[in-house]
Amino acid sequence: MSTERSGARVIVVGGGWSGLAAAWNLHRAGARPLLIDDRPTLGGRSATARLGARAITLGGKNIGRKYSRFRAFAAELGAGEAAYEHFGINSSRIENGRLHTTDSTNKAAALYGMLRGVPPRDLSRILRLAYYVRRDRANAFLSGPDVERYAARTGDPTLSAFFGTRLCERLLRPAVIRMNGAEPEESHLSTLGTNLGMLLDGFDQLTDGFDPLLHAFAARVETRAATRVTALLVTAGRVTGVRALAPDGTSSEEEADAVVLAVPAPHAAELLRHHHDELAQHLSHVRYFPVSVVVAEYDRPVFDTRVRALTFPADSPLSNAGAYGVTDRHLVRYTFSGRAARTLPGDDEELAALAERLLGAHLDLDAPKRLDTATARWQHGLCAYAPAHTRTLSAIDTRTAALPGLTLTGDYARGASIEACVRAAEERTDRLLRHLGRPG
Ligand SMILES: Cc1cc2nc3c(=O)[nH]c(=O)nc-3n(C[C@H](O)[C@H](O)[C@H](O)COP(=O)(O)OP(=O)(O)OC[C@H]3O[C@@H](n4cnc5c(N)ncnc54)[C@H](O)[C@@H]3O)c2cc1C
């Protein structure tokens, strides 16, 4: 990557991790990015919310030990290794009335507990895939070479068609529900590497949340918040800028050498429909499932140190309830995702009461008193990829090439994690920089 200032003006649409990493990569290479986001604050699905006086993250917050690209990006913005605290993955499931606990601090025991009783055929299949991910980290992202080959050989079946019930219920459903909001019958083998990458990682969170990092970013990169991009400007078949709607209602045209759309696929499809209907169609094949999160503060710890989270069975709209942090056991984060969570009470208090009723069936919630609640609901919350995702991605790439000046990135490009968003954004803006550096 060139470090020479090219001076190219690039508009980046979207202020989540995809757009932030894209704009930062352009900035560090000497371009002049302008980041535009329609929300009042940066961060997209990782934006900061308030719970009383405290800043919390309702969306994506856990950072894997193997998130090398995110950690390097965060370090450049001042968040070095000392900025993280251990989060770990501790989760308990209810099986035949008994609580089974998995803790990432004892991986071998956790794995043994989960895989006990799984038929040998499934064991050999899942261990082979896990081996691919461990051997080459590229397999933890979409289009990972070995996972892709294996899926192509087996006809890329759904997880429920390829694996038996026991493995699906114990290991695969909790992983795809958490990361994609999808059920095993809605998830395909070719994208399983992204979930295994998560299962084989250990997790931290930033002690002070993402705000220090987002402020450091905004101090160095030109940013326009609360501004909605309503259209792309296309001149003689080339993307030359955007039309933007400012908070005061004024619409302006912003010209640029290139535009990066770093928004969820349905939002990109909306902006592209007038210019390239086929590209918009392919983008709209990428599925997103809704997710809602309630974080509630209680006057005393709800969880103990051994059981810090519970996963719920498929018929429950609540997929997970867990302590916000290892030492924040009085803050409970309730996540509603999966098929049973696609219709929920519209009222936030009713949603919190439903969460407490479901968790209260397993933990004593009579004594703790709820002090405060923060809620977020995302319609396009968790990216579950397209049913034939590799083909969809390559169709998107081919069609995008027909619109010079346009780069697309997002959670559908390399995977639905923060690390995958950063990776995709860097890869795609590196390509854009090479292109902008070319004379003519
Ligand atoms: C509840 C939840 C928990 C998660 N947990 C984790 C986790 O622990 N670890 C992890 O790695 N990942 C996690 N994820 C996933 C991770 O948060 C996402 O993959 C990532 O934040 C997506 O970033 P993005 O930039 O692609 O999209 P977004 O964050 O959605 O950013 C897109 C931005 O573009 C804006 N926008 C859209 N259209 C326009 C327009 N026309 N004009 C201007 N702006 C526009 C949107 O408002 C938004 O701010 C979680 C996600 C959710 C929802």
PDBQT file of the ligand as one rigid body, heavy atoms in Angstrom, charges set to zero:
ROOT
HETATM    1  C1  LIG A 501     -26.669  -7.372  18.812  1.00  0.00    +0.000 C 
HETATM    2  C2  LIG A 501     -25.372  -7.581  18.071  1.00  0.00    +0.000 A 
HETATM    3  C3  LIG A 501     -24.305  -8.178  18.721  1.00  0.00    +0.000 A 
HETATM    4  C4  LIG A 501     -23.106  -8.389  18.045  1.00  0.00    +0.000 A 
HETATM    5  N1  LIG A 501     -22.029  -8.898  18.720  1.00  0.00    +0.000 NA
HETATM    6  C5  LIG A 501     -20.819  -8.953  18.115  1.00  0.00    +0.000 A 
HETATM    7  C6  LIG A 501     -19.648  -9.249  18.854  1.00  0.00    +0.000 A 
HETATM    8  O1  LIG A 501     -19.715  -9.403  20.082  1.00  0.00    +0.000 OA
HETATM    9  N2  LIG A 501     -18.465  -9.341  18.189  1.00  0.00    +0.000 N 
HETATM   10  C7  LIG A 501     -18.380  -9.127  16.841  1.00  0.00    +0.000 A 
HETATM   11  O2  LIG A 501     -17.292  -9.261  16.287  1.00  0.00    +0.000 OA
HETATM   12  N3  LIG A 501     -19.472  -8.777  16.114  1.00  0.00    +0.000 NA
HETATM   13  C8  LIG A 501     -20.669  -8.654  16.724  1.00  0.00    +0.000 A 
HETATM   14  N4  LIG A 501     -21.768  -8.231  16.021  1.00  0.00    +0.000 N 
HETATM   15  C9  LIG A 501     -21.607  -7.935  14.594  1.00  0.00    +0.000 C 
HETATM   16  C10 LIG A 501     -21.010  -6.540  14.354  1.00  0.00    +0.000 C 
HETATM   17  O3  LIG A 501     -21.527  -5.624  15.279  1.00  0.00    +0.000 OA
HETATM   18  C11 LIG A 501     -21.365  -6.101  12.935  1.00  0.00    +0.000 C 
HETATM   19  O4  LIG A 501     -20.882  -7.071  12.015  1.00  0.00    +0.000 OA
HETATM   20  C12 LIG A 501     -20.715  -4.762  12.576  1.00  0.00    +0.000 C 
HETATM   21  O5  LIG A 501     -20.949  -3.810  13.574  1.00  0.00    +0.000 OA
HETATM   22  C13 LIG A 501     -21.290  -4.301  11.242  1.00  0.00    +0.000 C 
HETATM   23  O6  LIG A 501     -20.666  -3.109  10.877  1.00  0.00    +0.000 OA
HETATM   24  P1  LIG A 501     -20.989  -2.413   9.487  1.00  0.00    +0.000 P 
HETATM   25  O7  LIG A 501     -20.179  -1.189   9.430  1.00  0.00    +0.000 OA
HETATM   26  O8  LIG A 501     -20.840  -3.379   8.371  1.00  0.00    +0.000 OA
HETATM   27  O9  LIG A 501     -22.535  -2.069   9.530  1.00  0.00    +0.000 OA
HETATM   28  P2  LIG A 501     -23.299  -1.048  10.516  1.00  0.00    +0.000 P 
HETATM   29  O10 LIG A 501     -22.680  -1.068  11.846  1.00  0.00    +0.000 OA
HETATM   30  O11 LIG A 501     -24.731  -1.346  10.374  1.00  0.00    +0.000 OA
HETATM   31  O12 LIG A 501     -22.973   0.391   9.880  1.00  0.00    +0.000 OA
HETATM   32  C14 LIG A 501     -23.636   0.895   8.768  1.00  0.00    +0.000 C 
HETATM   33  C15 LIG A 501     -23.941   2.368   9.028  1.00  0.00    +0.000 C 
HETATM   34  O13 LIG A 501     -24.396   2.960   7.812  1.00  0.00    +0.000 OA
HETATM   35  C16 LIG A 501     -25.459   3.820   8.109  1.00  0.00    +0.000 C 
HETATM   36  N5  LIG A 501     -26.225   4.000   6.861  1.00  0.00    +0.000 N 
HETATM   37  C17 LIG A 501     -26.986   3.097   6.191  1.00  0.00    +0.000 A 
HETATM   38  N6  LIG A 501     -27.520   3.654   5.072  1.00  0.00    +0.000 NA
HETATM   39  C18 LIG A 501     -27.048   4.946   5.040  1.00  0.00    +0.000 A 
HETATM   40  C19 LIG A 501     -27.249   6.038   4.144  1.00  0.00    +0.000 A 
HETATM   41  N7  LIG A 501     -28.017   5.916   3.055  1.00  0.00    +0.000 N 
HETATM   42  N8  LIG A 501     -26.638   7.215   4.409  1.00  0.00    +0.000 NA
HETATM   43  C20 LIG A 501     -25.840   7.353   5.508  1.00  0.00    +0.000 A 
HETATM   44  N9  LIG A 501     -25.627   6.345   6.396  1.00  0.00    +0.000 NA
HETATM   45  C21 LIG A 501     -26.223   5.171   6.150  1.00  0.00    +0.000 A 
HETATM   46  C22 LIG A 501     -26.209   3.082   9.218  1.00  0.00    +0.000 C 
HETATM   47  O14 LIG A 501     -27.077   3.913   9.970  1.00  0.00    +0.000 OA
HETATM   48  C23 LIG A 501     -25.051   2.581  10.049  1.00  0.00    +0.000 C 
HETATM   49  O15 LIG A 501     -24.652   3.536  11.003  1.00  0.00    +0.000 OA
HETATM   50  C24 LIG A 501     -22.983  -8.017  16.669  1.00  0.00    +0.000 A 
HETATM   51  C25 LIG A 501     -24.063  -7.414  16.013  1.00  0.00    +0.000 A 
HETATM   52  C26 LIG A 501     -25.249  -7.169  16.717  1.00  0.00    +0.000 A 
HETATM   53  C27 LIG A 501     -26.390  -6.475  16.003  1.00  0.00    +0.000 C 
ENDROOT
TORSDOF 0
